[in-house]
């Protein structure tokens, strides 16, 4: 998990998430670096817009509960929108699943 946190920290600081920078962050935190995990994470993040994925995850987590003045039709529409957001989040995280298996 520290590898993912390291990548998020580098992203937050505007630094490139590379094998070298991630290795430095992990070792600076006092943990022993597993090069295989570093390489796997970097490969999983290839082509991923971390900022967009974080926004997507925040949107899914902050989705309001269905209900209110819209009645059943509004609730059904809200359910469909939430399902689409959840599907996008699952697809986005599919590449990272190998890290936790």
C-alpha positions as CSV (number, residue, x, y, z in Angstrom):
1,X,0.0,0.0,0.0
2,X,2.9,2.3,0.6
3,X,3.7,2.2,-3.1
4,X,0.3,3.6,-4.0
5,X,0.6,6.2,-1.3
6,X,4.0,7.2,-2.6
7,X,2.6,7.5,-6.2
8,X,-0.2,9.7,-4.9
9,X,2.2,11.9,-2.9
10,X,4.4,12.4,-6.0
11,X,1.3,13.3,-8.0
12,X,0.1,15.7,-5.4
13,X,3.5,17.4,-5.3
14,X,3.5,17.7,-9.1
15,X,6.5,15.4,-9.5
16,X,6.6,12.7,-12.2
17,X,5.7,9.2,-11.0
18,X,8.7,7.2,-12.2
19,X,10.4,4.1,-10.8
20,X,13.3,6.2,-9.6
21,X,11.2,8.8,-7.8
22,X,8.9,6.2,-6.3
23,X,11.9,4.3,-5.0
24,X,13.3,7.4,-3.4
25,X,10.0,8.1,-1.7
26,X,9.6,4.6,-0.4
27,X,13.2,4.4,0.9
28,X,13.0,7.9,2.4
29,X,9.9,6.7,4.4
30,X,12.1,4.0,5.9
31,X,10.6,1.0,4.1
32,X,12.5,-1.6,2.2
33,X,11.9,-1.2,-1.5
34,X,10.6,-4.1,-3.5
35,X,11.7,-3.3,-7.1
36,X,9.1,-5.7,-8.5
37,X,6.3,-3.8,-6.8
38,X,7.7,-0.5,-8.0
39,X,7.8,-1.8,-11.6
40,X,4.3,-3.3,-11.4
41,X,2.8,-0.1,-10.1
42,X,4.6,2.1,-12.7
43,X,3.4,-0.3,-15.5
44,X,-0.2,-0.2,-14.1
45,X,-0.1,3.6,-14.1
46,X,1.1,3.8,-17.7
47,X,-1.3,6.1,-19.6
48,X,-3.5,6.8,-16.5
49,X,-4.4,10.4,-15.7
50,X,-4.2,10.2,-11.9
51,X,-5.9,13.5,-11.4
52,X,-8.9,12.4,-13.5
53,X,-9.1,9.1,-11.7
54,X,-9.0,10.9,-8.3
55,X,-11.9,13.2,-9.4
56,X,-13.9,10.2,-10.6
57,X,-13.4,8.4,-7.3
58,X,-14.4,11.5,-5.4
59,X,-17.5,11.9,-7.6
60,X,-18.6,8.3,-6.9
61,X,-18.0,8.6,-3.2
62,X,-19.9,11.9,-3.0
63,X,-22.9,10.8,-5.1
64,X,-26.1,11.9,-3.3
65,X,-28.7,9.4,-2.3
66,X,-31.6,9.0,-4.8
67,X,-34.9,10.5,-3.9
68,X,-36.7,13.8,-3.4
69,X,-39.1,15.7,-5.7
70,X,-38.3,13.6,-8.8
71,X,-40.3,10.6,-7.6
72,X,-39.7,7.1,-9.0
73,X,-38.5,8.3,-12.4
74,X,-35.9,10.6,-10.8
75,X,-34.7,7.8,-8.6
76,X,-34.4,5.4,-11.5
77,X,-32.4,8.0,-13.5
78,X,-30.2,8.7,-10.5
79,X,-29.6,4.9,-10.1
80,X,-28.5,4.6,-13.8
81,X,-26.1,7.5,-13.5
82,X,-24.6,6.1,-10.3
83,X,-24.2,2.7,-12.0
84,X,-22.3,4.3,-14.9
85,X,-20.0,6.1,-12.5
86,X,-19.3,2.9,-10.6
87,X,-18.6,1.0,-13.8
88,X,-16.1,3.7,-14.9
89,X,-14.4,3.5,-11.4
90,X,-14.2,-0.3,-11.7
91,X,-12.7,-0.1,-15.2
92,X,-10.2,2.6,-14.1
93,X,-9.0,0.5,-11.2
94,X,-8.9,-2.8,-13.2
95,X,-5.2,-2.3,-14.0
96,X,-4.3,-1.8,-10.3
97,X,-5.9,-5.0,-9.2
98,X,-2.7,-6.9,-9.9
99,X,-1.0,-5.1,-7.1
100,X,-3.4,-6.4,-4.4
101,X,-3.9,-10.0,-5.6
